[in-house]
Amino acid sequence: MTPHPPPLPPSLPSPVRPSSTPPPAARPSDRPPAADPLPLASDGYPAAGGVERRDTGSQESVRANRRWWDAAAPAYLAEHGDDLGAVDFLWCPEGLREAEAGLLGPVAGRRVVEIGCGSAPCSRWLRRQGAEVVALDLSAGMLAAAAAANRATGVPVPLLQADVGALPLAGDSVDVVCSAFGGLPFVADVEATLAEVARVLRPGGRFVASVNHPLRWALPDSPDPADLRVVGSYFDRTPYVETGEDDEVVYVEHHRTVGDWVRAVVGAGLVLTDLVEPEWTPGRTEVWGQWSPARGALVPGTLILVCSRPGTSTSG
């Protein structure tokens, strides 16, 4: 349902960071165990033997999504890389970009952490704006692509492999945390994840994240507006699961209602300052999974949470 928008291989150190950039203060974290790669379908994405709604826990979600994105990274970037860009900040399939939206506020001189960075085009864009950036992802495949893009663009950003539920960063150390369809839709315990975000943010810091609009879960996974009909309960929070051989879970995505997101933000001690539902960008023709110009003109596809940590910033 997410726009398939997000352990390091032995050839890459962990974390990968330019020698000129100091590492963030970090807590020890365990390197995830290696797992066999998933078999691929003819389109280059991991083959799914079945699709269902069923409960999954945090460990199963982390393991499945790490393996899925490791395997899917080449196909995903081949399909969407041109739209994402190498040094650009695209918030959502509707075409909203940070250069126009300014949801993060001024970033020059700020310490920014991107969670679920994928190949890290957003982080490289932020670095070009003068931010001190750290890009974080669960997937080795995506971080390998990010490291290659760092070299190709000449805009290197530090890369960290970590689970968003246990950020390897010191408390009160970050001015901005951002996520463009990365991490949050795939975690079982979003309350714990947002508590981690609040922990690392400095007082007055900002958190902005884009996720699937919850309404999408009640509608068919199709870009055709003729398919717009309710096919499931908006209130069914049972995770979306793809399975492989022997009924093994290979992909997990978690649904929350708008109210669930608001309560999770408030429960983490953050203040929700805006709730953005981007409209389709005029003239944009990109079709991205169930996102399309025709459907985007009728129903929202993305929800962007704009939040802050209470207090007064003492940085910059």
TORZA-308353 format. One record per atom (N, C-alpha, C): residue in three letters; x, y, z. Coordinates in steps of 0.02 Angstrom, whole numbers, plus 50000, padded with zeros to 5 digits. Example, Ala and Ser with C-alpha at 12.3 -4.5 7.8 and 13.67 -1.06 7.14 Angstrom:
<sites>
Ala506604971650390Ala506154977550390Ala506604983550390Ser506424988850354Ser506844994750357Ser506455000250394
</sites>
This chain:
<sites>
Met500414994050000Met500005000050000Met500435006350000Thr501005005950032Thr501465011650026Thr501755011849956Pro501955017849929Pro502225018149861Pro502905014749858His502925008049847His503535004049845His504105007249804Pro503645021549886Pro504005025749890Pro504245021949893Pro505365010450126Pro505825014450121Pro506045014450199Pro510524973750383Pro511244974250395Pro511604976950335Leu512064981050342Leu512464983550286Leu512854977850256Pro512954977750190Pro513364972550159Pro514074972850183Pro514444967150180Pro515124967050207Pro515584972150176Ser515444974350114Ser515884979050080Ser515824986150107Leu515324987450149Leu515214994150175Leu515324994250250Pro515674999250276Pro515734999750349Pro515075001850379Ser514995001050443Ser514375002850477Ser514535007250537Pro514315013450538Pro513955016950485Pro514415019650432Val514125021350373Val514505024450319Val514465031950328Arg515015035350337Arg514985042650344Arg515615045750316Pro515565051550285Pro516155054950260Pro516625056450318Ser517275055950305Ser517765056950358Ser517745063950387Ser517485068750348Ser517465075650371Ser516865077050416Thr516405072250421Thr515795073350460Thr515825069550525Pro515775072950582Pro515815069450646Pro515195065150656Pro515275059250686Pro514695054950698Pro514265057850754Pro513615056350754Pro513195058550809Pro513345054450871Ala513205057350929Ala513255053350990Ala512765047550986Ala512995041551002Ala512575035750990Ala512585030951049Arg512055027051053Arg512025021651100Arg512215015251064Pro512495010351098Pro512665004051065Pro512035000851037Ser512084997850978Ser511524994250949Ser511784987850917Asp511384982750918Asp511584976250891Asp511494976250816Arg511964973250782Arg511904972250710Arg511404966750697Pro510914967750653Pro510404962650642Pro510704956450609Pro510434950550624Pro510704944450595Pro510574944150520Ala511024940750485Ala510944939950412Ala510354935350398Ala510034936250341Ala509474932050321Ala509544930550247Asp509264924850227Asp509294923050157Asp508904928150115Pro509154929850055Pro508794934650013Pro508134931749989Leu507654936049979Leu506994933849955Leu507024932549880Pro506664927449856Pro506614926449783Pro506224932049751Leu506424933749689Leu506124939349654Leu505624937049601Ala505104940949590Ala504634939849536Ala504914942849472Ser504554942049417Ser504794944449352Ser504884951949349Asp504524955649392Asp504594962949393Asp505164965449436Gly505544960749466Gly506114962649507Gly505954963649581Tyr505314963749598Tyr505114964349668Tyr505064957349700Pro505104956949766Pro505034950449799Pro504374947149782Ala504414940649768Ala503814936949750Ala503374935949811Ala502734937249804Ala502254936349858Ala501804930449842Gly501804925449885Gly501374919749874Gly500664920949895Gly500564925649941Gly499894927149964Gly499854934049995Val499254936749999Val499124943250030Val498544942450078Glu498624945050139Glu498094944450188Glu498154949950240Arg497654950350283Arg497674954750341Arg497734950250402Arg498284951150440Arg498364947050500Arg498834950650549Asp498784948950612Asp499194952150662Asp499924950050656Thr500374954850666Thr501084953550668Thr501394957850723Gly501924955350753Gly502264959050806Gly502844963050779Ser503184966450824Ser503734970950805Ser504304967150772Gln504534961650802Gln505094957950775Gln504944955250706Glu504354952450696Glu504164949750631Glu504124955350579Ser503854961050598Ser503814966750552Ser504504969150532Val504954969850580Val505634972250566Val505994967350519Arg505974960950536Arg506324955950496Arg506054955750425Ala505394955650418Ala505094955150351Ala505254961250309Asn505184967150337Asn505284973150297Asn506014974450282Arg506464972550327Arg507174973250311Arg507344968950250Arg507114962750251Arg507264958150195Arg506914960550131Trp506294962950137Trp505924965050077Trp506274970950043Trp506454975950082Trp506764981850053Trp507474980350029Asp507834975850062Asp508484973750037Asp508414970949967Ala507914966649957Ala507814963349893Ala507504968049841Ala507064972549864Ala506684976749817Ala507054983049796Ala507584984849830Ala507914991249818Ala508074992449744Pro508394987749708Pro508554989249637Pro507924990449595Ala507404986349602Ala506804987149562Ala506434993649581Tyr506394995049645Tyr506055001149668Tyr506395007349640Leu507055007549643Leu507405013449619Leu507405013949543Ala507395008249509Ala507335008349436Ala506655011149416Glu506135009549454Glu505465011849438Glu505345019149459His505595021049517His505425027649545His506015032349554Gly506615030149538Gly507205034249551Gly507205040949516Asp506975041049453Asp506965047349416Asp506495052449450Asp505935050049475Asp505455054549508Asp505725056949575Leu506045052449611Leu506325054249676Leu506915058949669Gly507305058149615Gly507895062149605Gly508465059649648Ala509055062249637Ala509645060449677Ala509775065349732Val509595071749720Val509675077049770Val509035081149769Asp508505078549800Asp507855081649798Asp507445079249858Phe506935082949876Phe506525081149934Phe505795080849912Leu505565074849894Leu504875073649874Leu504505070749934Trp503985074149955Trp503605071850013Trp503135066149997Cys502885065749935Cys502345061149922Cys502225060349848Pro501855055149827Pro501705054249756Pro501305059949725Glu500965063949765Glu500605069749738Glu501065075049710Gly501715074549725Gly502195079149696Gly502405084949740Leu502195085049803Leu502385090449848Leu503115089849867Arg503495095149856Arg504205095249872Arg504345100249928Glu504855098649968Glu505025102950024Glu505245109850001Ala505535110349941Ala505755116849916Ala505175121649912Glu504575119149897Glu503975123349893Glu503595123449959Ala503575117849994Ala503145117250053Ala503455120550115Gly504105119850124Gly504435122750183Gly504175120150249Leu503975113850251Leu503695111050312Leu504205110250368Leu504845109650350Leu505365108650400Leu505615115250429Gly505425120850398Gly505695127250420Gly506415128050397Pro506755133350418Pro507455134350398Pro507885128550425Val508305125750381Val508715120050402Val509465121550402Ala509685127150374Ala510395128750373Ala510675128950444Gly511205125250454Gly511525125050520Gly511185120650570Arg510625117350551Arg510255113050597Arg510495105850590Arg510455102150645Arg510585094950643Arg509925091550627Val509915087750571Val509315084550546Val509435077050541Val508945073150560Val508965065950552Val508365063850509Glu508515060150455Glu507985057350414Glu507915049950430Ile507315047850449Ile507195040850463Ile506835037550404Gly507055031450387Gly506805028150327Gly507025031850265Cys507685033050260Cys507955037450207Cys507965034350138Gly507915027650133Gly507985024450067Gly508665025950037Ser508675028249975Ser509305030049942Ser509535037149960Ala509175040350005Ala509365046750037Ala509375052949993Pro508935053549942Pro508925059849904Pro508705065749947Cys508245064549995Cys508015070050038Cys508585072650082Ser508975067950109Ser509535070050152Ser510065073950113Arg510185071850051Arg510675075550010Arg510415082549994Trp509765083149981Trp509475089749969Trp509555094050031Leu509415091250089Leu509485095050151Leu510205097250162Arg510675092950146Arg511375094950154Arg511545100750109Arg511275100650048Arg511395106250002Arg511095112750028Gln510595112250071Gln510295118250101Gln510685120550163Gly511215117050180Gly511625119050236Gly511495115450301Ala511085110150299Ala510945106350360Ala511505101350374Glu511575099650437Glu512015094050458Glu511565087950464Val511635083250418Val511145077950409Val511435071150426Val511025066950456Val511155059850464Val510555056150434Ala510685051450389Ala510155047650355Ala510145040550383Leu509555038250402Leu509485031850437Leu508985027450401Asp509155021050394Asp508685016250364Asp508815009350393Leu508305005050390Leu508364998150412Leu508694993650361Ser508644995550297Ser508814991150242Ser509524992050217Ala509894986450213Ala510564986550184Ala510544988250110Gly510044985550075Gly510004986850004Gly509914994249989Met509484997550027Met509375004650017Met509985008750037Leu510325006850091Leu510915010550113Leu511495009650064Ala511535003750032Ala512045002849980Ala511915007549922Ala511265008149903Ala511085012849849Ala511225020049871Ala511105021649933Ala511245028349959Ala511985029849957Ala512395024949975Ala513125026049974Ala513365027149902Ala513085023349855Ala513265024349784Ala513055031249760Ala512455033449780Ala512215040049759Ala512625045549792Asn512855044449853Asn513315049349885Asn513925050549841Arg514215044949817Arg514815045549776Arg514655048749708Ala514095046749678Ala513925049149612Ala513765056549611Thr513445058949663Thr513225066049665Thr513755070649694Gly514225067849731Gly514695072149766Gly514385075849824Val513805073449847Val513465076349906Val513405070849958Pro513945069349993Pro513935063850041Pro513575065650106Val513165060950129Val512855061750194Val513005055550236Pro513075056250302Pro513195050450344Pro512595045750342Leu512725039350339Leu512205034250336Leu512245029650396Leu511675028350426Leu511635023850484Leu511115018450471Gln511285012250488Gln510795006950486Gln510515006050556Ala509855006750563Ala509555006150629Ala508805005350622Asp508505002650674Asp507785002050681Asp507515008650710Val506995011350680Val506725017750704Val506455017250775Gly506325011150798Gly506085010350866Gly506625010650918Ala507255011050896Ala507825011550943Ala508355015750909Leu508245022250906Leu508695026750870Leu509375027150906Pro509925026050869Pro510585026150900Pro510855033250906Leu510475037550938Leu510635044650945Leu510535046751018Ala510925051551039Ala510865054151107Ala510215058251114Gly509965058551174Gly509375062651188Gly509515070051179Asp509005073751159Asp509055081151151Asp509625083051105Ser509725079351051Ser510315080451008Ser510145082750938Val509505083050920Val509305084150851Val508805089950847Asp508885094150796Asp508415099750786Asp507805097750746Val507895093250698Val507345091350653Val507395083850640Val506825080450644Val506765073450621Val506245073450565Cys506405070250509Cys505925070050454Cys505895063050425Ser505345061650391Ser505245055150360Ser504735055850304Ala504955054450242Ala504515054650184Ala504325047550165Phe503765045150192Phe503535038350181Phe504045033150204Gly504475034750251Gly504985030050273Gly504885027950345Gly504895021650358Gly504905019150427Gly504225018550459Leu503865024050468Leu503265023950510Leu502725019150486Pro502585018550421Pro502055013850402Pro502215006550416Phe502855005150430Phe503074998150436Phe503184995850507Val503085000250556Val503224998350626Val502584996150660Ala502654991050702Ala502074988550739Ala501904993050798Asp502404995850830Asp502304999950889Asp502495007150873Val502035010750842Val502175017650822Val502235022150883Glu501905020450937Glu501955024550998Glu502675024651024Ala502995018751024Ala503695018351046Ala504155022050999Thr504005021650934Thr504415025150885Thr504365032750894Leu503765035250903Leu503685042450913Leu503985044750979Ala503975040351029Ala504305042051092Ala505065042751081Glu505345038551037Glu506055039151020Glu506195045750983Val505745047550938Val505825053950903Val505825059650953Ala505345059550999Ala505315064851050Ala505935064951094Arg506205059051108Arg506805058651151Arg507405062051119Val507515060951053Val508115063651022Val508035070951002Leu507415073350996Leu507305080350978Leu507495084951036Arg507795090551018Arg507905095851068Arg507245099551081Pro507175102751139Pro506585106951150Pro506515112051093Gly505915112651067Gly505795116951010Gly505935113750943Gly506185107450944Gly506335103950882Gly505705102050844Arg505795100350780Arg505235099050736Arg505265091950709Phe504675088850703Phe504605082150673Phe504075082550620Val504245080450559Val503775080450503Val503825073750468Ala503245070550456Ala503245063950424Ala502645063350378Ser502755060450319Ser502205058850274Ser502075051350276Val501435049550275Val501215042550277Val500635041650229Asn500455035350215Asn499835034150179Asn499255037650212His498835040850173His498215043450204His497805037450227Pro497585037450290Pro497215031650315Pro496605029650274Leu496295034450239Leu495715032850198Leu495885027650145Arg496515027550123Arg496715022950069Arg496595015650088Trp496605014150152Trp496545007250173Trp495835004450162Ala495355008750153Ala494665006450141Ala494505005950067Leu494985007950024Leu494865008249952Leu495295003149915Pro495115001349853Pro495524996649815Pro496214999449800Asp496704995149795Asp497384997149780Asp497454997949704Ser497145003149678Ser497115004249605Ser497135011749591Pro497485013749538Pro497495020949520Pro496885023249481Asp496455018549461Asp495875020149419Asp495305023049461Pro495085029149447Pro494535032049486Pro493885028049481Ala493825023949428Ala493225019749422Ala493195014449476Asp493765013149507Asp493795008149561Asp493665011149630Leu493485017449633Leu493385020649698Leu492735018149730Arg492815013349774Arg492255010749813Arg492545007949877Val492155007849928Val492385005249993Val492394997649990Val492974994750002Val493044987450000Val493264984550067Gly493384988850116Gly493584986550182Gly493434991850234Ser493474989850296Ser493324994550351Ser493914999150363Tyr493785005550364Tyr494285010550382Tyr494545009250453Phe494135006250495Phe494315005350565Phe494654998650580Asp494774994650528Asp495124988250537Asp495874989550539Arg496174988950598Arg496894990350605Arg497324984150593Thr497034978650572Thr497424972650559Thr497944974050505Pro498584972350517Pro499104973950468Pro498994970550400Tyr499244973850348Tyr499274970950281Tyr499904966850276Val499834960550256Val500404955850256Val500454952350189Glu501064951950163Glu501214947650105Glu501634941850130Thr501474935850105Thr501824929850127Thr502184926550068Gly502704922850085Gly503084919150034Gly503014911750046Glu503564908150035Glu503554900950043Glu503424899050115Asp503064893550125Asp502924890950192Asp502564896150235Asp502174900450203Asp501784905550238Asp502214910450277Glu502844911150257Glu503304915750290Glu503104922950274Val503084927250324Val502924934250314Val503514937750281Val503394940950223Val503934944250187Val503834951850181Tyr503244954350199Tyr503114961550195Tyr502544963050243Val502624968450281Val502104970450328Val502004977950326Glu501384980050327Glu501234987150333Glu500664988050383His500714993150424His500244994050479His499795000050467His499154999150479His498645004350468His498455007750533Arg498425014350530Arg498135018250585Arg497635023250557Thr497115024650594Thr496645029850574Thr496965036650587Val496645041850562Val496885048650576Val496905049850651Gly496385047750686Gly496365048550758Gly496935044850793Asp497095038850768Asp497655035050796Asp498305038950790Trp498425041950732Trp499045045750722Trp499065051750770Val498505055250776Val498495061050820Val498635058950892Arg498305053650915Arg498415051350984Arg499135049050995Ala499435045750945Ala500125043450952Ala500605049350957Val500485054550918Val500905060550921Val500845063850989Val500235064951011Val500115068251076Val500385063951133Gly500275057351128Gly500505052851180Gly501265052751188Ala501625054351134Ala502355054651136Ala502605061151166Gly502155065751182Gly502355072151210Gly502505077351157Leu502305076151095Leu502395080951041Leu501765085151032Val501845090750999Val501285095150983Val501155094850908Leu500545093150889Leu500355093050818Leu500185100150797Thr500605103050753Thr500505109950732Thr500145110550665Asp500155105250626Asp499805105350562Asp499695098150539Leu499165097350500Leu498995090850470Leu498865092250396Val499325090150353Val499305092050282Val499055086250240Glu498565087550197Glu498325082650148Glu498485085550079Pro499055083850050Pro499265086949987Pro498785085549930Glu498635090749892Glu498255089849830Glu498735088249773Trp498455085249721Trp498875083149665Trp499175089349631Thr499815089049616Thr500155094549584Thr499915095449512Pro499685101349492Pro499445102349424Pro499985100549373Gly499785096949321Gly500245095049268Gly500655088849282Arg500635086249342Arg501015080249359Arg500655074049332Thr501015069849294Thr500715064149261Thr500935057449290Glu501375057649340Glu501655051449368Glu501105047149400Val501105040649383Val500675035749416Val501115031449460Trp500945031149524Trp501375027849574Trp500935023149615Gly500905016849595Gly500465012149630Gly499745014549623Gln499405015449679Gln498705017649677Gln498645025149670Trp499205028749670Trp499185036049661Trp499175037749587Ser498735042149566Ser498705044249496Ser498385051149493Pro498475054849437Pro498165061449432Pro497405061149437Ala497095056149404Ala496365055749404Ala496095054149474Arg496405049449507Arg496175047749574Arg496375053049625Gly496955056049615Gly497185061149660Gly496755067449660Ala496375068449606Ala495925074149603Ala495305073149646Leu495185066949667Leu494565065249702Leu494655063749776Val495185060249794Val495275058149864Val496005059249884Pro496125060549948Pro496825061449971Pro497195054749972Gly497845055149959Gly498255049149962Gly498795049350015Thr498935055350040Thr499485056250088Thr499255060550146Leu499515058850205Leu499415062850265Leu500105064950290Ile500205071350302Ile500855073750328Ile500745076750398Leu501095073850446Leu501065076050515Leu501615081050528Val501445087050548Val501935092250564Val501895093450640Cys502445091950674Cys502445091850747Cys503045095550775Ser503005097150839Ser503575100150873Ser503625097350943Arg504225097750971Arg504315096051041Arg504245102451082Pro503835102451134Pro503755108551174Pro504415111051202Gly504465117551209Gly505055120551237Gly505355125551189Thr505885128651209Thr506225133751169Thr506895131051147Ser507025131451082Ser507655129051055Ser508225133551079Thr508785130251095Thr509385133951115Thr509935133351064Ser509785130151006Ser510305129150955Ser510255134550903Gly510825135850870Gly510855140450814Gly510485146750825
</sites>
